Amino acid sequence: MSTSPDTPPIDARKESLIEYPSQFPIKVMGAKADGFVHAITLIAEQFDPNFDASTIELRNSKAGNYLGVTITVTATSREQLDAIYMALSAHPMVKVVL
């Protein structure tokens, strides 16, 4: 898609396909270890005071060494989502955040 000379360029960082507030799933993967799900839950609760831990979905890896955790947060802004991703990614038990 091209823009005409009279049209300012679109800044993709400001454009969002997400309408706020909305339910937003985040997948977190890490080693299957005691405390992993609890740590993810605490981070989710930091950024979403109404986070419902009963909605957490768990999936073991084929070999059973890793655990995929899907949390669904109420997204209120791009800044909030960025902060959640940064906090999750910085946690030592977390390998990947999608």
N, C-alpha and C positions, 0 to 999 in steps of 0.2 A: 504494500500500500504506500503510495507516495503522497506527499502533501504539496499543495500549491505554494508559491512564494509568499502569498498573503496569509497562509495558515501557519501558526507557530508549531514547531515540532512537538510531538507528544512525548512527555517524559514518562516512560513505562513504570518508573518507581512510584509515581503519583497515581497512576491509573490502577484501579482495583476491580476485580471481578466479584469480590466478596461484598455482600451487603451486611452492614453492621446494625444491630447485633445479630449474630448467627451461631449456630452450633457448628464447631469446627473440629474435625478429627485430626489428631496428631499421632503418628506412629513413632515409637521409641524402641530401640533395640539395644540389648546389653547382655552380658553374661548372666546366666541363670544363677542368681545368688540370693541368699537371705537379705531382705531389706530393699531389694531393687524396686519392687512395686510400691512399697511404702515411700521410698525416696521420690519416685515419679509423682505419686499422689500429693506429697507435700509441696512440690514445685507447682503442680496444677492449682492447688488451693491458694498459693501465694498470689496468683494472677487472676483467679476466678473464684471469688468468695462463695459462689453458689455451685461449685464443682460437685458433681454427684459421683462418688467413687464406685457406686454400684453399676455404673455404665462402662467401667473399664473392661476391655477385652484382652485376653491373653492368648498367645500362640507360641508353642515351643518350636524350636528348630528341629530339623529331622533327626539330628544326633542328640538333641536334648541338652546341648551345652549353652544355648542362647535362648532368650525369651523376648518375644515381640509384645509390646504393650501398646494398645491403642487407647488414648484418652480423648474424650470429647469435651472441649471447653467452650464456654460462651465467649466468642470473640467480639470485642467491643471496638477495636481499632487495629490498624496495621502496626502501630507502635507496641501495643500489648502483645500481639502475636510475635513480633520480632523479639521482644523481651523474654517471652516463654521459650522460644527456640534457643536463644542465647543461654538461658539458665539451664535448660535441659542438656544442651551440647557441652556445657562447662562441667557438668557433674561427672565425677570420675568413674561411675558405674556405667555410664551411657556410652555406647559405641557409635550409634547412628540415630539421627532424628529426621523424619520425613513428614 
